[in-house]
């Protein structure tokens, strides 16, 4: 179980959580993430981390998504 609020990139592969907050994200990027289903209240699962600081592979709403680690670091999650 996660603490009350945790950073998305701290989740281990295979673990799920609920997005609680998007922190300091540009409005254009916030809209793009929302179009992908990444918004407050959405359930998200980390599938894997790519090597050498590459993107994070996520599952959200039944689809696989890949986002940059610096964007994932700005997503706060809480235990599901």
Secondary structure, 3 states (H helix, E strand, C coil): CCCCCEEHHHCCCCCEEEEEEECCCCHHHHHHHHHCCCCCCCEEEEEEECCCCCCEEEEECCEEEEECHHHHCCEEEEEC
